[in-house]
């Protein structure tokens, strides 16, 4: 009996740390891996967004693959950009794991154009930033909805009721054990329709459910990851792995 209880506790702990393992098991055939963990095959770097300097020789930041992870940073102080899928998607879910430094500004771009216009699931992992809120990148900053803000450390957040009608599902007190800084955490976003309905999840818990009030962007585009321009973040890194997409009718 003791052995059985210990095994059960271990399985439950594994499911919490990696909610995709259990929750999405029945959808295994529908999820397609879009990052192979070895190269940028199926992706390309774009320097056409506003986060890259306007120069013929500029790049879209520094993007490398190491130990199965896609790692991004500014290549020179202030110069960022995006890495974007070659394939375009319309209605879809995308999931990944993230282990970023607390400091650089990033984002998961949904229906992204080559110049970075998109609906962004925010990965603003820095003081006063947010995870998995929704932002209109290159769309005049509309929409901009978020239900919490980071304080001085990644373990400390405060609820933001002004910028979102969707309630914060994890209390600031519980966030410290829910979110594991320095480890791999799971993020997921879903976008359907146009005007779109966008939903986001952190570690299997839904954080956002938003429907725009008008059509303000294209029907399909790439999936992209961002390194923000400005400042000097050449020694700070964003890290992503296990990137999957599920196309929806």
Beta strands, then each sheet from edge to edge (+ up, - down):
strand 1: 32-33
strand 2: 43-46
strand 3: 62-66
strand 4: 69-73
strand 5: 81-85
strand 6: 92-98
strand 7: 105-112
strand 8: 118-124
strand 9: 131-137
strand 10: 144-145
strand 11: 148-150
strand 12: 157-159
strand 13: 185-192
strand 14: 197-202
strand 15: 205-211
strand 16: 222-227
strand 17: 238-247
sheet 1: 1+ 17- 4+ 3-
sheet 2: 1+ 17- 6+ 13- 14+ 15-
sheet 3: 2+ 5- 16+ 7- 8+ 9- 10+
sheet 4: 11+ 12-
end
